Amino acid sequence: MTLLRPSAAQVVAVVDSERPICAFLHDLDALQRHVLEMVRSLPPRAELFYAVKANNDPRILRTLAPHVAGFEVASSGEILRVREAVGSGARIIMGGPARTGGDIELILAQGVERLHVESLHTLRLANAVAAQAGAVLPILLRVNLAGPVPGATLTMGGAATQFGIAQSDIPDALKLLAHCPALRFEGFHFHTVSNNRDAAGHAALCAMELDLARSWANEHGLDLAVVNLGGGWGVDYGDPDWRFDVEGFTRALAPHVAGDLRLQFECGRILAAYHAVYVCEILDIKAVHGRVFALLRGGTHHFRLPSSWAHNHPFVILPRDAWLHPWPRPECSDTNLTLAGELCTPKDVLARDVPVARARIGDLVCFLMAGAYGWDISHHDFLCHAHPERIYLNEAGV
């Protein structure tokens, strides 16, 4: 699986170069090849759902739709986005910590396959809404493990977070479920960590979760049809060439997969991250109190991930030789450079004090691995700057 790394000439060939350049470029063919490789690596009786929160662009959804089992959503808006982009035949499963009666009505109306329930109140609410509609709603109970759970960038369970039902409360949830005739229990959901780069450790965590699900099912006399093990397969923004060992993860987990139990994974970042770049033109270069800044056409209002995760996002400088002004072209060389956006806030920084050989006004900064949790989590209209172009590449061109 290759990483999208366009040249300056390739970027200029597809963007509107009549104005300062700011664009997301997506390689849809590479994305398709990558998801096929991921699906081929799955354990037996396992399904891969795409976590729409990573990137809900309709073209991304349509590219993935023929190859993933379906889509994992976390809001009513994402249900509608999938239906509009892919159609009524797409399988959808839904999670998320705050549900409303309206969400559950839409789940039933739109044929969502299953709801992942995250509290006792939501159990009661889902049962009431489904009963009112004369329907039976399939559910999984989402578990927040007792923990601690090491090894991930973000921890969704194994700690005091707002996600899922505490492990100690699962017996109470199962007792309550016996009095919810409009709900059909199908299994458990575990999405405990996000961006785990330890494939062997992640397999061990998933194996423990499978054992726990089976023990609860045996203790309470339940038919266990599905265990959703979430996502959490990591990427490394500090090393763009590093890859999560999917085949090693599968080998380690395979001995724990048995019988007719269906496994589900809901991955987003590992699918979408690698095949897009965010390209910004350098508008200004200046030194202030000993620090050198490149000011970009763009910033965290388009690509909030570096600010959100407080990391230096990987980038390359794409040189362009054209200079149209009569004055000398400002540049810096062999220095630590901070890449700042166009917003009126000192927090609009995408990388700090990174060594660069040379950068000039008019050169392009190409941020790699920009396909997941970038545009979708950003505050697009702060200061009302123009939105970036969205360019989609495939073998047929743009």
Secondary structure, DSSP 4 states (H G I P E B T S, - for coil): -PPP---HHHHHHHS-TTS--EEEEEEHHHHHHHHHHHHHTPPTTEEEEEEGGG---HHHHHHHTTTSSEEEESSHHHHHHHHHHH-TTS-EEE--S---HHHHHHHHHTT--EEEE-SHHHHHHHHHHHHHTT--EEEEEEEE-SS---SEEEESSSSS-SSSEEGGGHHHHHHHHTT-TTEEEEEEE---EEEE--HHHHHHHHHHHHHHHHHHHHHHT----EEE----B---TT-TT----HHHHHHHHGGG--TTPEEEEEE-HHHHGGGEEEEEEEEEEEEETTEEEEEES--TTT--HHHHHT----EEEE------SSSPPPEEEEEEEEEE-SSSSTT-EEEEEEEEEEEETT-EEEESS-SSSSGGGS-TTGGGPPPPEEEEEBTTB-
